[in-house]
Amino acid sequence: MMTTVQGVVRDGKITIVENVEMPEGAHVLVTLLPDDDRMFWTQVTEQAFAKIWDNPEDDAHGELLEE
């Protein structure tokens, strides 16, 4: 299965900015995005996550975990 994660280049090294497990020795494909594309995908991702995270069902699960 192919998974896409966000990263940033710092001091010549790619740092993954999302918490994702990657097995040691995993092969990756890196695509550099132009700044315009980066802004577009950041906004689209934020909108998608907002739909997932902002729902009443998550509140119910959180309350159960507190009990």
N, CA and C of each residue as an Amber inpcrd file, in Angstrom:
protein
   201
   0.8390000  -1.1740000   0.0000000   0.0000000   0.0000000   0.0000000
   0.8880000   1.2420000   0.0000000   0.5110000   2.2320000  -0.7620000
   1.2660000   3.4740000  -0.8400000   0.6770000   4.4810000   0.1530000
   1.5460000   5.1360000   0.9170000   1.1280000   6.1300000   1.8940000
   1.8460000   7.4350000   1.5960000   1.1340000   8.5480000   1.6870000
   1.7200000   9.8640000   1.4730000   1.7960000  10.5890000   2.8090000
   2.9610000  11.1370000   3.1220000   3.1460000  11.9040000   4.3480000
   3.8340000  13.2170000   4.0040000   3.6380000  14.2150000   4.8590000
   4.2690000  15.5120000   4.6320000   5.6270000  15.5510000   5.3140000
   6.5310000  16.2670000   4.6990000   7.8550000  16.4340000   5.2650000
   8.4060000  17.7970000   4.9010000   9.5500000  18.1130000   5.4670000
  10.2040000  19.3900000   5.1940000  11.7130000  19.1430000   5.1590000
  12.4110000  19.9000000   4.3260000  13.8660000  19.7760000   4.2370000
  14.4900000  20.7650000   5.2120000  15.3330000  20.2460000   6.1110000
  16.0540000  21.0770000   7.0730000  17.5050000  20.6210000   7.0930000
  18.3990000  21.5530000   6.8800000  19.8390000  21.2390000   6.8650000
  20.1580000  20.1010000   5.9050000  19.4680000  20.0830000   4.7600000
  19.7380000  19.0820000   3.7390000  19.1640000  17.7040000   4.0180000
  18.3970000  17.5680000   5.0930000  17.7860000  16.2830000   5.4360000
  16.2710000  16.4220000   5.4360000  15.5860000  15.3700000   5.0230000
  14.1270000  15.3760000   4.9920000  13.6120000  14.9200000   6.3470000
  12.7580000  15.7480000   6.9520000  12.1380000  15.4230000   8.2270000
  10.6480000  15.2210000   7.9950000  10.1240000  14.0860000   8.4010000
   8.6960000  13.8120000   8.2860000   7.9970000  14.5700000   9.4070000
   6.9680000  15.3600000   9.0740000   6.2930000  16.1870000  10.0710000
   5.0570000  15.5070000  10.6490000   4.7550000  14.3160000  10.1930000
   3.6110000  13.5730000  10.7030000   4.1170000  12.3850000  11.5140000
   3.3220000  11.9470000  12.4710000   3.6880000  10.7850000  13.2670000
   3.2220000   9.5320000  12.5350000   4.1500000   8.8620000  11.8670000
   3.8130000   7.6720000  11.0930000   4.9300000   6.6450000  11.2750000
   4.5350000   5.3830000  11.4430000   5.5390000   4.3260000  11.5820000
   6.0620000   3.9270000  10.2160000   7.3770000   3.8550000  10.1110000
   8.0130000   3.3940000   8.8800000   9.0410000   2.3430000   9.2590000
   8.9540000   1.1710000   8.6460000   9.9280000   0.1310000   8.9790000
  11.3330000   0.5370000   8.5340000  12.3130000   0.1260000   9.3030000
  13.7100000   0.3990000   8.9580000  14.0000000  -0.1670000   7.5760000
  14.6370000   0.6290000   6.7450000  14.9930000   0.1930000   5.3990000
  13.8840000   0.3620000   4.3750000  12.7740000   0.9970000   4.7880000
  11.6630000   1.2020000   3.8540000  12.1210000   2.0810000   2.6970000
  11.6770000   1.7700000   1.5090000  11.9880000   2.5800000   0.3400000
  10.9390000   3.6750000   0.2190000  11.3850000   4.8820000  -0.1010000
  10.4740000   6.0190000  -0.2130000  10.6920000   6.7200000  -1.5440000
   9.6850000   7.4330000  -1.9660000   9.7420000   8.2570000  -3.1630000
   9.4490000   9.6770000  -2.7160000  10.3490000  10.6040000  -2.9880000
  10.2150000  11.9830000  -2.5320000   9.8780000  12.8700000  -3.7150000
   8.8140000  13.6560000  -3.5820000   8.4100000  14.6010000  -4.6160000
   8.5000000  16.0050000  -4.0360000   9.3080000  16.8650000  -4.6330000
   9.4130000  18.2500000  -4.1770000   8.2730000  19.0510000  -4.7860000
   7.5310000  19.7500000  -3.9270000   6.3950000  20.5410000  -4.3820000
   6.7890000  22.0050000  -4.5140000   6.3710000  22.6640000  -5.5930000
   6.5630000  24.1120000  -5.6690000   5.7640000  24.7720000  -4.5450000
   6.1630000  25.9650000  -4.1350000   5.4890000  26.6320000  -3.0230000
   3.9870000  26.7620000  -3.2420000   3.5390000  27.0620000  -4.4680000
   2.1040000  27.1900000  -4.7340000   1.3900000  25.8720000  -4.4690000
   1.9690000  24.7690000  -4.9280000   1.3790000  23.4540000  -4.6970000
   1.3700000  23.1120000  -3.2120000   2.4390000  23.4770000  -2.5360000
   2.5460000  23.1750000  -1.1030000   1.4190000  23.8510000  -0.3310000
   1.1680000  25.1130000  -0.6230000   0.0890000  25.8360000   0.0500000
  -1.2590000  25.1990000  -0.2550000  -1.4770000  24.8240000  -1.5140000
  -2.7400000  24.1980000  -1.9030000  -2.9530000  22.9070000  -1.1170000
  -1.9510000  22.0350000  -1.1020000  -2.0970000  20.7450000  -0.4330000
  -2.1990000  20.9010000   1.0750000  -1.5430000  21.8880000   1.6410000
  -1.6720000  22.1420000   3.0720000  -3.1040000  22.5150000   3.4100000
  -3.6990000  23.3940000   2.6070000  -5.0810000  23.8020000   2.8510000
  -6.0470000  22.6410000   2.6660000  -5.8580000  21.8610000   1.6170000
  -6.7360000  20.7170000   1.3660000  -6.6300000  19.7080000   2.5090000
  -5.4140000  19.4560000   2.9670000  -5.2060000  18.5070000   4.0580000
  -5.8710000  19.0000000   5.3350000  -5.7140000  20.2820000   5.6480000
  -6.3280000  20.8330000   6.8500000  -7.8430000  20.7050000   6.7940000
  -8.4310000  20.9550000   5.6340000  -9.8810000  20.8320000   5.4830000
 -10.3280000  19.3870000   5.6790000  -9.5800000  18.4520000   5.1230000
  -9.9350000  17.0320000   5.2630000  -9.8340000  16.5950000   6.7210000
  -8.7560000  16.9920000   7.4010000  -8.6050000  16.6220000   8.8030000
  -9.6870000  17.2610000   9.6640000 -10.0730000  18.4870000   9.3530000
 -11.1240000  19.1550000  10.1220000 -12.4250000  18.3640000  10.0510000
 -12.7460000  17.8310000   8.8890000 -13.9650000  17.0290000   8.7460000
 -13.8830000  15.7580000   9.5840000 -12.6960000  15.1760000   9.6550000
 -12.5240000  13.9310000  10.4020000 -12.5030000  14.2000000  11.9050000
 -11.7520000  15.2130000  12.3240000 -11.5560000  15.4520000  13.7510000
 -12.7320000  16.1500000  14.4110000 -13.4310000  17.0090000  13.7020000
 -14.5220000  17.7820000  14.2860000 -15.8430000  17.0460000  14.1180000
 -16.0170000  15.9780000  14.8840000 -17.2870000  15.2730000  14.8290000
 -17.6750000  14.8120000  16.2260000 -18.9660000  14.7730000  16.5060000
 -19.4520000  14.4290000  17.8490000 -19.0670000  13.0230000  18.3050000
 -18.8820000  12.0950000  17.3770000 -18.5310000  10.7270000  17.7650000
 -17.1950000  10.6810000  18.4950000 -16.2480000  11.5160000  18.0970000
 -14.9540000  11.5410000  18.7750000 -15.0990000  11.9810000  20.2250000
 -16.0200000  12.9060000  20.4990000 -16.2470000  13.3470000  21.8690000
 -16.7040000  12.1820000  22.7370000 -17.5730000  11.3360000  22.2040000
 -18.0710000  10.1830000  22.9550000 -16.9380000   9.2190000  23.2850000
 -16.0380000   8.9840000  22.3460000 -14.9000000   8.0920000  22.6000000
 -13.9810000   8.6790000  23.6680000 -13.7720000   9.9740000  23.6170000
 -12.9300000  10.6280000  24.6110000 -13.5120000  10.5140000  26.0070000
 -14.8270000  10.6560000  26.1140000 -15.4860000  10.5350000  27.4120000
 -15.3500000   9.1150000  27.9590000 -15.4540000   8.1140000  27.0970000
 -15.3060000   6.7270000  27.5440000 -13.8910000   6.4560000  28.0410000
 -12.8990000   7.0550000  27.3960000 -11.5170000   6.8520000  27.8140000
 -11.2420000   7.4700000  29.1850000 -11.9600000   8.5430000  29.5030000
 -11.7520000   9.2160000  30.7850000 -12.3370000   8.4290000  31.9480000
 -13.3040000   7.5540000  31.6870000 -13.9700000   6.8020000  32.7650000
 -13.0940000   5.7410000  33.3590000
